[in-house]
Amino acid sequence: MVHGGMSIIKYLTFFFNFLFVLFGLVFIVIGSLALGGVEEFSKISSKLHAPIILLIVLGCAVLLLSFFGCCGAIKENYCMLMTFSVIIFLIFIVELAVGISAYVFRNKISENIKEASKEILEKYNNDSSDKDFWDNIQKTYNCCGIDGPKDWEETFPSPKLPDSCCFTNATTCQMGGDNVRLDGCYNEIVKILKEYSWKIGIAALVIAFLQLVGMIFGCCLARSIKKEYETV
């Protein structure tokens, strides 16, 4: 049995593993909320789905691995602590990658969104899913077109606009009308996707750092246990 300072590390290791259970739940909750939040933009930007899904998977993995850490700390089991430490280190590397990629993606979102939005807008009259996408975006965020109502000139004969460009369910929504939504949707879409990307990146990096601290405690405790076995 460990004594003195190592006894403190033992309970700190157990405490951090208890926190990892909470972190795992936070990963799953944040990932699920983010996945639902960006789903409506999946047509124009699917790149954010991969790190979000990975975040949820990591949350489940952390929950399972916390068992090894807690049991290894309380039972002072060297093998369980080392198994926990090694796998947590691997997860730590993945979390860093998720956090960094999410942050980098945050600054590159605007590069392909406008082009993808234009392609979907041009197919508005030919594809029901593209029509539903734009109608939903325009009604939800009180906007019209990419940069404004004029973006619809190539899709609709001027001055006609999609009904979703008007505040009321007008069947004659057209350019210059009193109830036309004047703001474009591009800035709002970029703002929302950047916000989700920022949250994912921060969550992954903060929790990765805390896991690193827990891993260090676990390694120290495992080393102390091994020394005691060797002196017996």
N, C-alpha and C positions, 0 to 999 in steps of 0.2 A: 504494500500500500504506500502511495506517495505521501510525503510529509512536507511541512513548512510551506515554502513558496509554491512548490508544485501542487500542493493541495488547493491553493487559490486558483492556479491555472486550470486545475481539473474542473472546478465549478464555473470558472469563466468559460471554459470550452463547452460545458453543458448549457450555460446561459446563451452563448452565441448560437448553438444549435437549435435552441428553442426559438431564438429570433429567426433562424433560417426557415423554420416552419411558417412563420408569419411572412417572411420575404417571399417564400414560394407561393403563398396565397395571394400576396400583392402582385407578383408576376402574372399569375393566372387572371386576376381581376383586371389589371391594367391592360393586359393583352387582349382579353375578351372585349372590353369596352372600346379599345382602339380598333380592333378588327371590325366591330359593328359600326364604328364611326366612319371608317374609310371605305366601307363596302359600297356606299353610293357613288364613290369616285373610282371604282375599280376599272371602269371602261377607259379612263384616261391615265390612270397610274396604278399599276399592279405591283410596282417594285417595293412598296411599303408592306405588302402582305407577308413576304418571306421573313423579315425580322420580327414581325408581330407574332407569327405562328411559332417561330423559334423561341420567342419570349415565353409563350404559354408552355411549350415543351420543357424549357428550362425550369419553369416554376414547378412542374410535376416532378422533374428529376431532383430538384432541391428538396422537395417534400420527402421523397424516398430516401435520399442520402442523409437527411437529418437524423434518421433512425440509427444509422451507423455511428454518427457522431455522438448522439446522446447516450446510446448503449455503451459505446467504447469508452466514453468519459466516466460514466458511473461505475461500470464494471472494470475499468482500467485494463481494457483489452487492447493490446498493442496492434494486432492485425486489423481489428475493426477501425481503430483510429487512423492507421496508415492508409487503409482502403478509402476511408472518408477523405483524408487529406489529399491524396493523389487525384481522386475524381473531382473533388471540389476545385483543385487547381486547374484541371482541364476545363471545367465549367467556367471558371474565372476567365480563362483565355477566350472562350466563346463569348462570354458576356462583354468583354472588352471590344471584341470584334463587332458585336451587335450595337453597342453604344456608339462606337466610332462610325460605323456604316450609317446608322440612323442620323447622326449629326452631319456627316458628309452629304447624305441624300437630302437633308433639309436645305442645304445651300444649292442643290442642283434641281430641285423640284420644278422650278419655272422653265427649265430648259426644254422639256418635252411636252409640258401640259398644254401649251397654246396650240402646238401643231396637232396633238391628238384631239383636242377639243374641236378644232376646225374640221377635221376629218369626220367626226361624229355629227357635227352640225350640218355638213353637206349631205349626209345620208338621212336627215330627219324625215323626209317624205317617203323614203324607201325601206326603212327598217323600223319596226315597231319598238324594238328595245332601245334604239337610239332616240326615237321620239320620246319614249317614257323617261329616258335619262335626262334630256334637256328640259322637259316639262317639269319634272320633279325638282331639278336644280333651280330653275327660274322661279318656281313658286315658293320653294323653301327659303331661298336667300334673297328674294325680292330683286332679281336682276334680269337682264335680257341680253342674250348674245354673249360673245367672249369679251369684247371691249365696250359693247353697246348695241343698241337696236340695229344699227347699220350693217352689222355682220350678217343679218338675215337677207340682205338684198339679193344675193346670188341664189338663195334657196326659195324665196317667195317673191312673186311679182310685186314690185313696189306699188303702193306703200304698205302692203299687207304684212302682218307679223303673226307668229304663232299666238294662239289664245293665251298661253301661259306667260306671254310678255306683258299682259295687262293685269292690273290689280283685281278687276272684276271678271267674271266669266263672260266676257263679251265675245260674240260670234263674229264681230267685225273689228278685231284688234288691228290697228294700223299705225304707221309712223305718224308722229305729230299729235296723237290722241292725248287727251287729258289724263287718262289712266294708264299710260304706258310706263313700265319700269325702265328708267333711264340708265341705271348703273350696269356695267358689264359684270359677268360672273367670274372672270379670270382672277381678279385680285382676291375675291372671297375664297375661291377654291384653293389657291396657293396658300393663303393665310391659314386655313383649316388644316391642310396637309402638313405644313411646316410645324404647326402647333402639336399635332400628334407625333410627328417625327422627333421633335424636341423632347417631349415627355418620355418617349421610349428610350431615347439615348441617355437622358439623365437618370432614369430609373435603373437601367442596366449598369451604368458606371458606378452609381452610389452603392448599389447592392453588391456589385463585384468587389469594391473596396472593403466593405464590411466582411464579406466572405473570405477575403485574403487575410484579414486579422484573425478570424476564427480558424482558418487553416494553419496559421502560424502557431496559435495556442495548441491546436491538435497535435502538430508535429513535436512541439516542446514536451507535451505530456507523454506522447508515445516514446520519445527518446528517454525520458526519465523512467518510464515503466521498464523499458528494455534494459537500462543500466541496473535497475533493482533485480531483474531476473538474472542478469549476468553475475551479480555479486552474491546471489543466494547459493 
